[in-house]
Structure formats: C-alpha cells, structure tokens
Amino acid sequence: MLPRVQGDGIGAVLADAGVTTAQWQAALRAVQSEFAWQLEQITLSRTGLADVVELIGSIHTPSAGDASAGDAVPLCGRAPTVDGPTILGHVLGGADRGQALAARASRAAGWQGEIAMALLPDLAVAAMSAVAGRAHKGLGDVLNVLPALGRLSRGSPHADLADIVRRGCGAGPYAPGKLRRTVRRRIAQAADFPARGPLSWYGRFMVVRPLSRLMRAFIARASLAQPAASDG
C-alpha cells in the first residue's frame, strides 16, 4: 500500500499528518508482523480460516489506476476508516492487544504520544489490504472451480468459499481436507507466515518453545553459579 511510486502524492499526505514515509513504513512492518502471527493462529481452525477468507473478500484492493494516494492510505481524517476498527477487532480480538500493537508500532517508528494509536486503524487497513491483494491472486484457482450455489450463494465467491470451508465441505476437485490446506496455504503465502498444520503449530509453541525457555533459564543460572563456585 505504501508508495508504489515516489511522487504519487503519498509523501505529501504523510507529511501533512506529521509522519515521515520512513516512520510509516517502520510502523507498518510492525503491524504486518503481528498480523502474520495472529492470522497464523486464527486459520488453524476451520471456522477461523473461513472468517479470514470472508474478511479478505470484503476488502477492496484498488489497482494502481483506480484510487488516489489519499484513498489508498487514509490518514488523520482524510478518508473514512470504517474498515480499520473492524479489521483490528477481527485480527486482534481485543482492545488490549490493539494498545500493545500501537506501542510496538510507536517504538518501531520512533513516535511519541498517541500517534500510533491514532493511526492504527489506517495501518490495519494498509496491512490487511496488502494481504488481501496477494490472497485474491493466490485463491484464484480455488475460486474458479467453485460450484454454482444458486439460491444458497452468499453473494460473492469469497463468502461462498468461506461458507464451504466453515461447513467442512469440499469444492470441485478439492476434497474437504485438501480444500482447507490449499486455502490456508494461499493465505499463509499472502500474509507471510509458515503454513504448518495444527499439530506442528501446537508442538512448536506449546512444547518446543516452553522447553527451550526452560533450557535457556537453566543455562543462565548455571553460568551465574560457576563464578561463585570458583570464588569459593
């Protein structure tokens, strides 16, 4: 979302908001990193995966020619940010996490005060729009083989795909399990997180990571104890 071309007007928009392009980019990277982590967890479940597909389908991703810089990156009241709070609520799931993310973005950008909190909805729109733009392309082969749902259709291909995933069904050449794995892999590529399955994820973060922390703590205590033993 950030300047596709220098001089397309985005620099002036940022400057008018008291934000440099470098600061915006640093804050955006912090938001993208957190979104990748959250989306990795959300999409582990069938319902969560379906919700993310539906969210992606609801985000308009303008092409280079059909939106101005001000439309692409709304800042400080220049354009409505209705989608920002919705995206934050869906991806983060709580106000506390939003405040923590704003603090992280503020440290990354070197901002003072409440700038990051004020711009967090805009950063969320930019981060999720980038994911949606890549995911639209990645999910194309799946969306193209969806069966016609007729009166059962929810009005858009992404909403229909989300409904199929949520119900645990397959589509076209995709059996239910293969459909979920394929859809999640496409979203993982778009959001830049590893497409590991639930067992692998839980094994790493519920077993390997805690054991690793315990081992590091044990080594740290052992190193502190060695000088004391040698002094004695």
C-alpha positions in Angstrom: 0.0 0.0 0.0 2.9 2.3 0.6 4.1 4.5 -2.2 4.2 2.4 -5.3 5.8 5.4 -6.9 7.6 8.3 -5.3 5.8 11.5 -6.1 2.4 9.9 -6.4 1.1 12.2 -3.6 1.6 9.8 -0.7 4.6 11.8 0.6 2.5 14.9 0.9 -0.3 13.1 2.7 2.1 11.7 5.3 3.9 15.0 5.7 0.6 16.8 6.3 -0.1 14.2 9.1 3.3 14.9 10.6 4.5 11.5 9.7 7.6 10.7 7.5 7.4 7.9 4.9 10.2 6.0 6.8 8.2 6.2 10.0 5.1 4.9 8.3 7.0 2.0 6.8 8.5 1.1 10.1 5.2 1.1 11.9 3.5 -0.8 9.0 6.2 -3.5 9.2 5.4 -3.9 12.9 1.7 -4.2 12.2 2.3 -6.7 9.4 4.4 -8.9 11.6 1.7 -9.0 14.3 -1.0 -9.7 11.7 1.0 -12.6 10.3 1.3 -14.1 13.8 -2.4 -13.6 14.6 -3.6 -14.9 11.2 -1.4 -18.0 11.6 -3.2 -18.8 14.8 -6.7 -17.9 13.6 -6.6 -20.0 10.5 -5.7 -23.2 12.4 -9.4 -23.8 13.0 -11.9 -24.3 10.2 -14.1 -21.5 11.5 -11.2 -19.1 11.8 -10.0 -19.9 8.3 -13.5 -19.3 6.9 -13.7 -16.0 8.8 -10.4 -14.8 7.3 -11.5 -15.8 3.8 -14.6 -13.8 4.2 -12.6 -10.8 5.6 -10.3 -10.9 2.7 -13.2 -10.9 0.3 -14.7 -7.9 1.9 -11.6 -5.7 1.5 -11.4 -3.7 -1.7 -7.9 -3.7 -3.1 -7.7 -0.9 -5.6 -5.5 -1.2 -8.7 -2.8 1.5 -9.3 -5.2 3.4 -11.6 -8.5 3.5 -9.7 -7.5 5.2 -6.4 -5.6 8.2 -5.3 -2.9 8.0 -2.7 -5.3 9.6 -0.2 -7.8 6.8 -0.9 -5.2 4.0 -0.6 -3.8 5.2 2.7 -6.3 7.3 4.6 -4.7 9.4 7.3 -5.9 11.7 10.1 -9.5 12.1 8.9 -8.7 12.4 5.2 -10.9 9.4 4.4 -13.2 7.2 6.5 -11.5 4.5 8.4 -14.6 2.3 9.0 -12.8 -0.8 8.0 -9.8 -0.2 10.3 -11.6 -1.0 13.6 -13.4 -3.9 12.0 -10.1 -5.4 10.9 -8.4 -4.8 14.2 -11.3 -6.4 16.1 -11.3 -9.4 13.8 -7.5 -10.0 13.7 -6.5 -8.9 17.2 -9.7 -9.7 19.0 -9.3 -7.2 21.9 -8.6 -3.6 22.8 -5.6 -4.6 25.0 -3.9 -6.2 22.0 -4.6 -3.1 20.0 -2.9 -0.9 22.6 0.1 -3.3 22.7 0.4 -3.3 18.9 0.2 0.5 18.9 3.0 0.6 21.5 5.1 -1.7 19.3 4.5 0.3 16.2 5.3 3.5 18.1 8.7 2.1 19.2 9.4 0.9 15.6 8.6 4.3 14.1 10.1 6.4 16.9 6.8 8.2 17.5 5.9 10.0 20.7 2.5 10.3 22.3 -0.7 8.8 20.8 0.3 9.0 17.1 0.5 5.2 16.7 -2.9 4.7 18.4 -4.5 7.3 16.2 -3.0 5.8 13.0 -3.6 2.1 14.0 -6.8 1.8 12.0 -5.1 3.2 8.9 -2.1 0.9 9.4 -4.5 -2.1 9.8 -6.3 -1.2 6.5 -2.9 -0.9 4.7 -1.6 -4.2 6.2 -4.7 -6.2 5.6 -5.2 -4.7 2.1 -1.8 -5.9 1.1 -2.6 -9.4 2.4 -5.9 -9.3 0.6 -4.4 -8.2 -2.7 -2.0 -11.1 -2.7 -4.6 -13.6 -1.4 -7.0 -12.6 -4.2 -4.5 -13.8 -6.7 -3.5 -16.9 -4.7 -7.0 -18.0 -4.2 -8.0 -17.5 -7.8 -7.5 -21.2 -8.8 -9.8 -22.3 -5.9 -12.5 -19.6 -6.6 -12.6 -20.5 -10.3 -13.7 -24.1 -9.6 -16.4 -23.3 -7.0 -19.7 -24.9 -8.0 -22.7 -22.6 -8.7 -24.6 -22.4 -5.4 -27.7 -20.8 -6.9 -30.0 -19.6 -4.2 -27.6 -20.8 -1.5 -24.9 -18.4 -2.7 -24.0 -15.7 -0.2 -23.4 -13.1 -2.9 -19.7 -13.3 -3.5 -17.1 -16.0 -4.4 -15.1 -15.4 -1.2 -18.2 -15.6 1.0 -19.3 -18.8 -0.8 -15.8 -20.3 -0.3 -15.9 -19.3 3.4 -19.3 -21.0 3.8 -18.0 -24.2 2.2 -14.9 -24.2 4.4 -17.0 -23.4 7.5 -19.3 -26.4 6.8 -16.4 -28.7 6.3 -17.3 -29.5 2.7 -15.2 -29.8 -0.5 -15.4 -28.0 -3.8 -14.8 -29.1 -7.3 -11.6 -31.2 -7.4 -10.8 -30.4 -3.7 -11.8 -32.8 -1.0 -12.6 -31.1 2.3 -9.2 -31.6 3.9 -7.4 -30.6 0.7 -9.5 -27.5 0.3 -8.7 -26.3 3.8 -5.0 -27.0 3.4 -4.9 -25.3 0.0 -6.8 -22.2 1.2 -4.7 -21.8 4.3 -1.5 -22.2 2.2 -2.6 -19.4 -0.1 -3.4 -17.1 2.8 -0.1 -18.1 4.5 1.8 -17.1 1.4 -0.1 -13.8 1.2 0.4 -12.9 4.9 3.9 -14.3 5.1 3.6 -17.0 7.8 4.6 -20.7 7.6 1.7 -22.9 6.6 2.3 -25.5 9.3 -0.7 -27.6 10.4 -2.3 -27.6 13.9 -0.2 -30.5 15.3 3.0 -28.9 14.1 2.0 -25.5 15.5 1.0 -26.8 18.9 4.1 -29.0 19.1 6.3 -26.0 18.4 4.6 -23.4 20.6 3.2 -25.5 23.4 6.1 -28.0 23.8 9.3 -26.9 22.0 9.2 -23.2 22.9 8.5 -23.7 26.6 11.2 -26.3 26.8 13.6 -24.0 25.0 12.8 -21.2 27.5 13.4 -23.6 30.4 16.7 -24.7 28.9 17.9 -21.1 28.4 16.9 -20.2 32.0 18.8 -23.3 33.3 21.9 -22.4 31.3 21.8 -18.8 32.5 21.5 -19.9 36.2 24.4 -22.4 35.7 26.6 -19.7 34.2 25.9 -17.4 37.1 26.7 -20.2 39.6 30.1 -21.0 38.1 31.9 -17.8 39.1 30.6 -18.1 42.6 31.8 -21.7 42.8 35.3 -20.8 41.6 35.5 -17.9 44.1 34.8 -20.3 46.9 
